[in-house]
Amino acid sequence: MTPEPNAAVSAVSAVAKEATPALETCPICGSVRLLALRCKVICQGCRTILQSCADL
């Protein structure tokens, strides 16, 4: 029985999600209003870019 290609992709994406923890609150102002735009995470409270494309 050969492994399915989708299984390997799922395993890689699961590891990637663990490597970059999701932000829940802004470390600057403590707001929970975070906006994910493409590969950026921006705090809507203080307008700080918390994660950029270069961080990925």
Backbone hydrogen bonds in HBPLUS format (Angstrom, degrees):
<---DONOR---> <-ACCEPTOR-->    atom                        ^
c    i                          cat <-CA-CA->   ^        H-A-AA   ^      H-
h    n   atom  resd res      DA  || num        DHA   H-A  angle D-A-AA Bond
n    s   type  num  typ     dist DA aas  dist angle  dist       angle   num
A0007-ALA N   A0004-GLU O   3.10 MM   3  5.39 136.6  2.30 104.9 116.2     1
A0009-VAL N   A0005-PRO O   3.28 MM   4  6.64 157.7  2.33 148.1 154.0     2
A0010-SER N   A0006-ASN O   2.92 MM   4  6.09 155.5  1.98 146.2 152.9     3
A0011-ALA N   A0007-ALA O   3.04 MM   4  6.23 152.3  2.11 142.4 149.5     4
A0012-VAL N   A0008-ALA O   3.03 MM   4  6.27 155.7  2.09 147.1 153.2     5
A0013-SER N   A0009-VAL O   2.97 MM   4  6.17 163.8  2.00 151.9 156.0     6
A0014-ALA N   A0010-SER O   2.98 MM   4  6.09 146.0  2.10 141.4 150.5     7
A0015-VAL N   A0011-ALA O   3.13 MM   4  6.35 152.3  2.21 142.5 149.0     8
A0016-ALA N   A0012-VAL O   2.98 MM   4  6.24 155.0  2.05 148.0 155.3     9
A0017-LYS N   A0013-SER O   3.02 MM   4  6.18 151.1  2.11 141.2 148.0    10
A0018-GLU N   A0014-ALA O   3.23 MM   4  6.46 148.8  2.33 139.5 147.1    11
A0019-ALA N   A0015-VAL O   3.01 MM   4  6.24 144.1  2.15 144.9 155.0    12
A0020-THR N   A0016-ALA O   3.24 MM   4  6.47 144.8  2.37 146.1 152.8    13
A0026-CYS N   A0031-SER O   2.85 MM   5  5.29 155.8  1.91 149.6 157.8    14
A0030-GLY N   A0026-CYS O   2.84 MM   4  4.67 135.5  2.04 125.1 137.2    15
A0034-LEU N   A0032-VAL O   3.12 MM   2  5.81 123.7  2.45 106.8  91.3    16
A0044-GLN N   A0033-ARG O   2.83 MM  11  5.54 172.1  1.83 172.6 173.8    17
A0035-LEU N   A0042-ILE O   2.75 MM   7  5.13 168.5  1.76 154.4 158.6    18
A0042-ILE N   A0035-LEU O   2.79 MM   7  5.13 167.4  1.80 151.6 154.3    19
A0037-LEU N   A0040-LYS O   2.84 MM   3  5.17 149.9  1.93 144.4 153.7    20
A0040-LYS N   A0037-LEU O   2.78 MM   3  5.17 170.1  1.79 137.8 140.3    21
A0041-VAL N   A0051-GLN O   2.86 MM  10  4.97 150.5  1.95 138.1 141.5    22
A0050-LEU N   A0041-VAL O   2.74 MM   9  5.43 145.9  1.85 156.9 168.0    23
A0051-GLN N   A0041-VAL O   3.34 MM  10  4.97 151.1  2.43 132.7 133.7    24
A0043-CYS N   A0048-THR O   2.96 MM   5  5.38 167.5  1.97 154.7 157.2    25
A0047-ARG N   A0043-CYS O   2.87 MM   4  4.99 126.2  2.16 127.8 140.1    26
A0055-ASP N   A0052-SER O   3.05 MM   3  5.45 148.2  2.15 108.9 118.0    27
A0056-LEU N   A0053-CYS O   3.27 MM   3  5.67 159.2  2.32 108.6 114.6    28
